[in-house]
Each structure stands twice: as structure tokens, then as C-alpha cells.
Amino acid sequence: MTDLLNFGRMLASHARLAPTRIGARDLDRDMTFAVWNARACRLANALLGLGLAKGDRVAVLAYNCLEWVEIYAATAKAGLVAVPINFRLVGREVAFIVENCEAAAIIVQDELAGVVEEARPQMTLRADRYIHFGRHAAPAGYRDYEDLLGRASDGETDQLVLEEDPWTLMYTSGTTGNPKGAIRSHRGGALLSLVTEIELGIHRNDGALLVMPMCHINSLYFFGAFAYAEATINICSRQTFDPEHCVRTLAESGASFTSLVPTHYVLMLGLFEAVRARYRLDSITKLMISSAPARQDTKRAVMEMFPNSGLFELYGATETGWVTMLHPHEQFSKLGSVGRECVGSGPIRLLDEDGYIQPVDRKTNMIISGGENVYPSEVGAMIGAHPLVKDVAVIGVPDAKWCERVHAVVVPVDGAALTEASLTEWAKSRVAGYKRPRSFDFVRHEDIPRNATGKVLYRELKARLVRERA
């Protein structure tokens, strides 16, 4: 395949062919494809006007909002690389990403400016490339997003952007403590969008409600697929997940699709029947459940709640995109499977005669809590730095709401009066909230199982704790 349209060129095509069609909206405003394209062009030209050059990184820190789709399109048009940052991160974590990717500019939503200010002393970013948007005026030391757009041209840039050029640099938790950046090219983004359209049967009359964070690879991939199909993107622009609000938005937005983690579905299923009965969910025809394993009874309950919808499940990664997908008709004939390889994903190791793969124990002991990846090594290093902690092992344990919760098994320094409250307070400014242990055990050093070389036997430790609390 040659001459794939990157996201910026695709949007320009939609603006020409369907200028008045709604391309994207959040809970506050909407944009036609023509308006979306014009604002993306203005932002692209504004960034280039600040002296950014092709290949430069633009870090973005924001909650879900319409500006995300403008930024992703603008970086594609300008040949820049979008670096989404998880809004749950604390200042030092944000500073690490900005410095590690050598960002040339940062765009921040007003509610998160405090996190950037916390990180600012640790960053070498040029002082005139801090860009602010939101409900409030830009504070001192920041350029105003709308002012930049207002001064820039709405014409297409003359930047030559190739298929193999990078478009996004997504940071994913690293096994050695610091996150690692995964580069996705324009070609990769376009092809993954086409694969998703094929696998889900997406067409222009569909609509997506994006609840997962726009800084997360899940929303980026589905956002691309629906946008390429000329379907409307609906962004749930809330800072926290409210199950009734999500059900109401699904009923009223006109969306036919959403992608959620098992925790989201569990919370919606937990609404009182009288509350759920207020909303008609007939328009939802496609549901995705991903980012963590889902129980069979949860799947059945979801299918009852959304009677006209098929339930899909997928396995993928920031680095690879989709790898396998389980389709609605396979949900109960292949229990425990994550499906077969997606169209175009290339050959993978298959574990049954029909070509389906079964997930196996993760070598890195990664914890998936509420759909977010958490690596024990990072959390363990943070807890272990406490002066009263002698040793620590971090594991994921089953949790009804989060599927897994982060649990720390701590060996205090001899004679130390260490408490759960003191460690919780210690963690607050050091790692994002979703990484912090939600529960603790205080044990002797010999109570943590180890192999002959002294390495912690995480599976054995986890099995023992689960067994003791059964």
C-alpha cells in the first residue's frame, strides 16, 4: 500500500468532502470537520511559528477535552511528534518524560498547570514554549492557546510529512522503574485505523464515545479508526468516571461504540435497576472490553444491559497496537482466550488448534489496576526509599472494583513503628495515584518467599495472600 493519508491529510479530505458534518465533540462544544481542520491548521502553523521544526516533540498534559483532537491533527500536519502525558502523574514523573523525550514545547490544561509548575525547575524546556488552555486566563510564563490560534493561518502547512515519520511518542510503564517511550509512525497509525475498521465493521454512520483518557493508547487508536471512517468522535470530558453519567451519555450522544475496562462495566452494572431503566441503550451496537481480564459473569451482565450490542475483547500494547481480538460470537465458545490475530498483525504464536491464544503469566509481574499498567519494580523502589522500610515486595491482588489492586508487603526496619498511613502519605507526592498501594501487610523478612538467589517469588507470595484471605 502506498500514499496512505496521514491523520492531518485525512482530516483535510473530510473538511473538503463533508465540511458541515460534526467531526468531534466533548461535553461542552462540538466542531464540524471544516472547523476542526481549520483549527488544527492554525495550531500547526502557530507551533512552527514558535520555531519548532519537523520531528520536534510536543508534550501534552490534559484531561479529556476537544483540544486533544486538534493537537493530534496539528502535529500530523506540521510533522511534529505528540507526546501525551498521563494526567495522573506527579511533577517529577512529568519532568522525566519531558526531559527524556527532549520536548520542544508543552501544552497544558489549566487544571494541571500546577503539576507543570512543580516539574518546571527540573525541565530545560525553553521558557517561551509553555502553552496554556482552559477556562481561565493563561498565567504568567505561559502562552495562551487561543491567542496563538487566532494569530496563525488556517491554511495547510507546506511541511513534507512522510509515512515513516513519527507521529506519536507514547510512554508506557518500564520494567526497570522509569517509563519507556514507544514511537508510532504515521503509517502505523493509518494502518491500525484501517485494521480496526475491518475488525469492528466501522462505517461513517457510527459514532464513538471515548471514555478512556485521550493520553492513553486505547483512545488514540479508536479515535483514529472512527475519524478515518468519517464517523463522529464524542469525548467524555470528565476528570473522573461516574457510572450513571456514562450510561446517560451513551444513551444521549448518538454513539454506537465505546471502549471500557472491566472496572467501568462493573461500576455501571452496580447501578440500581431503577437508575439503569431511565436510559435507552438500543443505539449501542459495539462494545469493547480491554486492558484487563474480564470475568464471564461480567460479560454476560454487560450483554444483558446492552441488548443490541456485540461485545469485543482485545489484547494489544502501546508498542504494537492490536495483536488479537475476540469477536462477539466467540465470547463464550473460547472462554479465557483473547482471540485470534488481527488482520495485518503478522504471525504470532498460537496456543490452540483453532488459532486462538490464551494469556499466560506475565514475566514482568505487571499489575493491571483499573486498566492501567503498574510495574512492581517502580512502586517497590518508591516504598523502599522510605527510611523505615527494610524490604518490600509489591504485587497485585484481586479486587472487585479494580480487577487488581496494588498491594505492598513491607518489612520494617527493626523496631520501627511503621504504619499504613505513613506509607500512604509518603507515596502521595512520589508516584501517580493509580500506582500507589491501596493495601499493606507488615511482615518479617523471612515471611517473603524467595528463591535460592534471594529473588522474591512473586507468584508464590500472591497465591499465599489470596489463600489466606479466601
Residue pairs with C-beta under 8 A, 6 or more apart in sequence:
1 191
4 163
4 186
4 187
4 190
4 191
5 13
5 190
6 76
6 161
6 163
6 167
6 186
6 189
6 190
7 72
7 73
7 76
7 167
7 186
7 189
7 190
7 224
7 227
8 40
8 44
8 73
8 74
8 76
8 77
8 78
8 161
9 76
9 77
10 190
10 227
10 228
11 23
11 33
11 36
11 37
11 40
11 73
11 76
11 227
12 37
12 77
12 156
14 21
14 23
14 33
14 37
14 227
14 230
15 33
15 34
15 36
15 37
15 38
18 33
18 230
19 32
19 33
19 34
20 32
20 33
20 34
21 32
21 33
21 230
21 232
22 30
22 31
22 32
22 33
22 232
23 31
23 32
23 33
23 35
23 36
23 69
23 227
23 232
23 233
24 30
24 31
24 36
24 66
24 69
24 227
24 232
24 233
24 234
24 235
25 31
25 66
25 232
25 233
25 234
25 235
26 64
26 65
26 66
26 234
26 235
26 236
26 237
27 235
27 236
27 237
27 238
27 249
28 65
28 66
28 237
29 66
30 66
31 39
31 66
31 69
33 230
36 69
36 70
36 73
37 73
38 154
39 70
39 149
39 154
40 70
40 73
40 74
40 77
41 74
41 77
41 152
41 153
41 154
41 155
41 156
41 157
42 148
42 149
42 150
42 152
42 153
42 154
43 70
43 71
43 74
43 145
43 148
43 149
43 152
44 73
44 74
44 75
44 77
44 78
44 80
44 157
44 159
45 78
45 152
45 153
45 155
45 157
46 148
46 149
46 151
46 152
47 58
47 74
47 75
47 78
47 80
47 105
48 78
48 157
48 159
49 152
50 105
50 128
50 129
50 143
52 58
52 78
52 80
52 104
52 105
52 129
54 78
54 79
54 80
54 159
54 161
54 165
55 79
55 80
55 81
55 165
55 166
56 80
56 81
56 104
56 105
57 80
57 81
57 83
57 101
57 102
57 103
57 104
57 169
58 71
58 75
58 80
58 81
58 82
58 83
58 103
58 104
58 105
58 106
58 107
59 83
59 85
59 97
59 98
59 101
59 103
59 105
59 106
59 107
60 68
60 71
60 82
60 83
60 84
60 85
60 106
60 107
60 108
60 215
61 85
61 87
61 94
61 106
61 107
61 108
61 109
61 112
61 115
61 116
61 215
62 68
62 87
62 107
62 108
62 109
62 112
62 133
62 214
62 215
63 87
63 109
63 111
63 112
63 213
63 237
63 238
63 239
64 210
64 211
64 213
64 214
64 219
64 235
64 236
64 237
64 238
64 239
65 109
65 214
65 235
65 237
66 235
66 237
67 107
67 109
67 133
67 145
68 214
68 215
68 235
69 214
69 223
69 227
69 233
69 235
71 82
71 107
72 82
72 168
72 220
72 223
74 80
75 81
75 82
75 167
75 168
76 161
76 167
76 186
77 156
77 157
77 159
77 161
78 157
78 159
78 161
79 157
79 159
79 160
79 161
79 165
81 166
81 167
81 168
81 169
81 183
82 167
82 168
82 169
83 97
83 98
83 101
83 103
83 168
83 169
83 170
83 171
83 181
84 168
84 170
84 171
84 214
84 215
84 216
84 220
85 94
85 97
85 98
85 171
85 215
86 171
86 213
86 215
86 216
86 432
87 112
87 213
87 215
88 372
88 432
88 433
88 434
89 97
89 115
89 432
90 115
90 118
90 429
90 430
90 431
90 432
91 115
91 116
91 117
91 118
91 119
91 122
91 429
92 118
92 119
92 122
92 430
93 179
93 431
93 432
94 115
94 116
94 118
94 119
95 119
95 120
95 122
95 123
96 178
96 179
97 103
97 171
97 179
97 181
98 106
98 119
98 123
98 125
99 122
99 123
99 124
100 178
100 181
101 169
101 171
101 181
103 125
104 125
104 126
104 129
105 125
105 126
105 129
105 130
105 131
106 116
106 125
106 129
106 130
106 131
107 131
107 132
107 133
107 145
108 115
108 116
108 130
108 131
108 132
108 133
108 142
109 132
109 133
109 134
110 132
110 133
110 134
110 135
110 136
111 134
111 239
113 132
113 139
113 142
116 130
127 141
128 143
129 143
130 141
130 142
130 143
131 142
131 143
131 144
131 145
131 148
132 138
132 139
132 142
132 143
132 144
132 145
133 144
133 145
133 146
137 144
138 144
138 145
138 147
161 186
162 186
163 185
163 186
163 187
163 190
164 185
164 186
164 187
165 185
165 186
166 183
166 184
166 185
166 186
167 184
167 185
167 186
167 188
167 189
168 183
168 184
168 189
168 220
169 181
169 182
169 183
169 184
170 181
170 182
170 184
170 217
170 220
170 318
171 179
171 180
171 181
171 182
172 179
172 180
172 182
172 217
172 317
172 318
172 319
172 373
173 179
173 180
173 366
173 373
173 374
173 375
173 378
174 180
174 375
174 378
175 364
175 366
175 375
175 377
176 377
177 375
177 377
177 378
177 381
178 378
182 318
182 319
184 321
188 321
189 224
190 224
190 228
191 344
192 221
192 224
192 225
192 321
192 322
193 221
193 224
193 225
193 227
193 228
194 225
194 228
194 344
195 321
195 322
195 342
195 343
195 344
195 345
196 202
196 221
196 222
196 224
196 225
196 322
197 225
197 228
197 229
198 343
199 312
199 322
199 325
199 327
199 342
199 343
200 225
200 257
200 286
200 288
200 312
201 286
202 225
202 226
202 229
202 231
202 257
202 286
203 229
203 231
204 229
204 230
204 231
205 231
205 256
206 226
206 229
206 231
206 256
206 257
206 285
206 286
207 226
207 231
207 232
207 233
207 234
207 253
207 254
207 255
207 256
207 257
208 222
208 223
208 225
208 226
208 231
208 232
208 233
208 234
208 255
208 256
208 257
208 258
208 259
209 234
209 236
209 249
209 250
209 253
209 255
209 257
209 258
210 219
210 222
210 223
210 233
210 234
210 235
210 236
210 258
210 259
211 236
211 241
211 246
211 258
211 259
211 260
211 264
212 218
212 219
212 259
212 260
212 261
212 291
212 371
213 219
214 220
214 223
214 235
217 316
217 317
217 318
218 259
218 290
218 291
218 371
219 259
221 316
221 321
221 322
222 257
222 259
222 288
223 233
226 232
226 233
226 257
227 233
232 254
232 255
234 249
234 253
234 254
234 255
236 246
236 249
238 245
241 264
241 267
243 264
243 267
243 268
243 270
243 271
244 271
244 275
246 260
246 264
246 268
247 268
247 271
247 275
247 276
247 279
247 281
248 278
248 279
249 255
250 258
250 279
250 281
250 284
251 279
251 280
251 281
251 283
252 279
254 283
255 283
255 284
256 283
256 284
256 285
256 286
257 284
257 285
257 286
257 287
257 288
258 284
258 287
258 288
259 287
259 288
259 289
259 290
260 287
260 288
260 289
261 289
261 290
261 291
261 292
261 370
261 371
261 403
262 289
262 291
262 292
262 293
262 294
262 295
262 298
262 371
262 403
263 292
263 370
263 371
263 401
263 402
263 403
264 371
265 289
265 294
265 298
265 301
265 302
266 298
266 400
266 401
267 401
268 276
268 305
269 298
269 301
269 302
269 305
276 305
281 305
281 306
281 307
281 308
281 309
282 307
282 308
283 308
284 306
284 308
284 309
285 308
285 309
285 310
286 309
286 310
286 312
287 302
287 306
287 309
287 310
287 311
287 312
288 312
288 313
288 314
289 299
289 302
289 311
289 312
289 313
290 313
290 314
290 315
290 316
290 371
291 368
291 371
291 372
292 368
292 370
292 371
292 403
292 404
293 359
293 368
293 403
294 313
296 332
296 335
299 311
299 331
299 332
302 311
303 309
303 311
303 331
310 327
310 328
310 329
311 328
311 331
312 325
312 326
312 327
312 328
313 325
313 326
313 331
313 338
313 339
314 322
314 323
314 324
314 325
314 326
314 338
314 339
314 342
315 322
315 323
315 324
315 325
315 338
315 339
315 357
315 359
316 322
316 323
316 324
317 323
320 345
321 345
322 342
322 345
323 341
323 342
323 345
323 348
324 338
324 339
324 340
324 341
324 342
324 345
324 348
324 356
324 357
325 339
325 340
325 342
326 334
326 337
326 338
326 339
326 340
327 339
330 337
330 339
330 356
334 354
334 356
336 358
336 359
337 352
337 356
337 357
337 358
338 356
338 357
338 358
338 359
339 356
339 357
340 350
340 354
340 355
340 356
340 357
341 347
341 348
341 350
341 355
348 357
349 357
350 356
350 357
351 357
351 358
352 358
361 459
364 375
365 375
365 376
365 395
365 396
365 458
365 459
366 373
366 374
366 375
366 376
367 373
367 374
367 375
367 376
367 394
367 395
367 396
367 404
367 406
368 374
368 396
368 403
368 404
369 396
369 399
369 402
369 403
369 404
369 405
369 406
369 434
370 401
370 402
370 403
370 434
372 434
372 435
374 396
374 406
374 434
374 435
376 393
376 394
376 395
376 396
376 458
377 394
378 431
378 435
379 394
379 406
379 408
379 431
379 435
379 436
379 437
380 392
380 393
380 394
380 408
382 427
382 430
382 431
382 435
383 389
383 392
383 394
383 408
383 410
383 423
383 426
383 427
383 437
384 391
384 392
385 430
386 418
386 422
386 423
386 426
387 413
388 412
388 413
388 416
388 417
388 418
388 422
389 410
389 411
389 412
389 413
389 418
389 423
390 411
390 412
390 413
390 414
390 445
391 410
391 411
391 445
391 448
392 408
392 409
392 410
392 411
393 408
393 409
393 448
393 456
393 458
393 461
394 406
394 407
394 408
394 409
394 437
395 407
395 409
395 458
395 461
395 462
395 465
396 404
396 405
396 406
396 407
396 462
397 404
397 405
397 407
397 439
397 462
397 465
397 466
398 404
398 466
399 405
399 438
402 438
405 438
405 439
406 435
406 436
406 437
406 438
407 437
407 438
407 439
407 440
407 441
407 465
408 423
408 437
408 439
408 440
408 441
409 440
409 441
409 443
409 447
409 448
409 461
409 465
410 418
410 423
410 440
410 441
410 442
410 443
411 442
411 443
411 444
411 445
411 447
411 448
412 418
412 442
418 442
420 439
420 440
423 437
423 440
424 436
424 437
427 436
427 437
428 436
441 465
448 456
448 461
449 456
449 457
449 460
449 461
449 464
450 456
450 457
451 457
